[in-house]
Amino acid sequence: MGFVLRVLVNAAALWVAAALVPGIALRGLRYTLLAALVLGLVNAIVRPVLVFLTLPITLLTLGLFIFVLNAFCLWLTSRLVPGFAVHGFVASVLGALVISIVSWALNAFVSDAGRWRRI
């Protein structure tokens, strides 16, 4: 149940990013859910490797390079999902920022077990 809830949180964050950022496009609910699933897998598998490989530049930029890594993961997801498109670096960075904020806000209501909790 927790996995499904986290995919739904990612899907909501993707939908908000597509609504707010001009360079991000989603075709429909099916592609939104698929993009959320792929983004979760990319963040779980690819992102830790990239964070480790780019640790020196991340330290040099005081952590700001993480935004570039998040943008890359979002762009990679758009290349893997046919109904999801990210056009340009700026749209990717802004989209990653919006997705991070929305996911953080929605995950405040999700417990570690994957259940909705009250604050």
Backbone torsions as a table, in degrees:
resi	resn	phi	psi	omega
1	MET	NA	-36.8	-178.4
2	GLY	-64.9	-38.0	179.6
3	PHE	-64.2	-43.8	180.0
4	VAL	-64.2	-40.6	179.6
5	LEU	-65.1	-39.0	178.8
6	ARG	-70.3	-34.2	174.4
7	VAL	-66.0	-38.9	177.5
8	LEU	-66.2	-36.1	175.9
9	VAL	-65.3	-43.7	176.3
10	ASN	-61.9	-40.1	179.5
11	ALA	-64.0	-41.5	177.9
12	ALA	-64.5	-40.6	178.7
13	ALA	-65.6	-40.3	176.7
14	LEU	-63.7	-41.0	-179.6
15	TRP	-64.2	-42.3	178.1
16	VAL	-64.1	-42.4	178.7
17	ALA	-63.0	-40.4	178.5
18	ALA	-66.8	-30.9	179.2
19	ALA	-76.9	-31.2	-174.8
20	LEU	-95.5	-35.2	-174.1
21	VAL	-97.1	123.2	-175.5
22	PRO	-62.4	-28.3	-175.7
23	GLY	-90.9	10.4	-179.1
24	ILE	-116.3	130.7	-177.6
25	ALA	-132.2	134.8	173.6
26	LEU	-122.7	137.3	-177.0
27	ARG	-82.1	-32.6	-177.8
28	GLY	-176.5	-174.9	-176.4
29	LEU	-64.1	-41.2	-178.8
30	ARG	-60.7	-45.1	179.7
31	TYR	-71.9	-29.7	176.1
32	THR	-65.3	-45.7	178.7
33	LEU	-66.2	-39.8	178.1
34	LEU	-65.4	-42.3	178.0
35	ALA	-64.3	-38.0	177.9
36	ALA	-64.9	-40.2	178.1
37	LEU	-65.6	-46.3	179.8
38	VAL	-65.8	-40.5	177.8
39	LEU	-61.8	-40.1	176.0
40	GLY	-62.5	-41.5	178.5
41	LEU	-68.7	-40.5	177.4
42	VAL	-63.5	-42.1	178.9
43	ASN	-67.4	-28.3	-179.2
44	ALA	-84.5	-30.4	-173.6
45	ILE	-106.8	-52.3	-172.3
46	VAL	-81.6	-43.4	-174.0
47	ARG	-59.2	-43.6	178.8
48	PRO	-61.5	-36.4	177.6
49	VAL	-65.4	-43.8	179.1
50	LEU	-65.5	-39.0	178.4
51	VAL	-62.4	-42.1	178.9
52	PHE	-65.9	-43.8	-177.7
53	LEU	-68.3	-30.2	-177.1
54	THR	-104.5	19.6	-178.3
55	LEU	-58.0	-42.4	179.2
56	PRO	-60.9	-44.1	179.9
57	ILE	-70.5	-30.6	176.1
58	THR	-66.2	-41.4	177.1
59	LEU	-67.5	-38.3	-179.9
60	LEU	-64.9	-35.2	179.9
61	THR	-93.7	11.7	179.3
62	LEU	58.1	37.0	175.0
63	GLY	91.2	-6.7	-177.6
64	LEU	-70.4	-20.8	178.9
65	PHE	-67.5	-17.5	176.2
66	ILE	-59.9	-33.4	176.5
67	PHE	-62.1	-38.1	177.7
68	VAL	-67.2	-40.0	177.5
69	LEU	-64.6	-41.0	177.1
70	ASN	-63.9	-40.0	177.5
71	ALA	-64.5	-39.7	177.7
72	PHE	-63.9	-42.2	178.3
73	CYS	-63.0	-38.7	177.0
74	LEU	-66.3	-42.4	177.5
75	TRP	-63.8	-42.0	178.6
76	LEU	-61.7	-39.5	176.3
77	THR	-62.6	-39.8	179.3
78	SER	-67.1	-27.3	177.5
79	ARG	-77.3	-25.0	-177.6
80	LEU	-90.9	-24.7	-177.4
81	VAL	-107.5	120.5	-174.4
82	PRO	-67.3	-29.6	-177.4
83	GLY	-93.0	13.3	-177.0
84	PHE	-128.3	126.9	-176.9
85	ALA	-133.0	137.4	173.4
86	VAL	-123.0	120.3	-175.9
87	HIS	-107.6	100.1	173.5
88	GLY	101.6	158.5	-178.4
89	PHE	-69.6	-41.0	-178.6
90	VAL	-64.2	-43.2	177.8
91	ALA	-63.3	-37.0	179.1
92	SER	-66.6	-43.4	179.6
93	VAL	-67.6	-46.0	178.8
94	LEU	-64.1	-40.5	177.8
95	GLY	-63.2	-42.6	178.0
96	ALA	-63.9	-36.9	178.1
97	LEU	-66.4	-45.3	178.6
98	VAL	-63.5	-44.0	179.6
99	ILE	-62.4	-40.7	178.5
100	SER	-62.6	-44.3	-178.7
101	ILE	-66.7	-46.6	-179.0
102	VAL	-66.2	-42.7	178.6
103	SER	-62.8	-41.4	178.6
104	TRP	-61.8	-44.6	-178.8
105	ALA	-65.1	-42.4	-179.0
106	LEU	-74.2	-34.7	178.9
107	ASN	-69.7	-14.1	174.4
108	ALA	-65.2	-22.1	-179.7
109	PHE	-98.9	2.5	-178.7
110	VAL	-112.5	128.8	179.4
111	SER	-79.1	173.0	178.3
112	ASP	-64.4	-26.2	178.5
113	ALA	-81.2	-5.0	178.7
114	GLY	87.9	25.3	179.2
115	ARG	-114.6	151.3	175.6
116	TRP	-67.4	137.8	177.2
117	ARG	-128.7	157.3	178.6
118	ARG	-97.6	145.5	179.1
119	ILE	-92.5	NA	NA
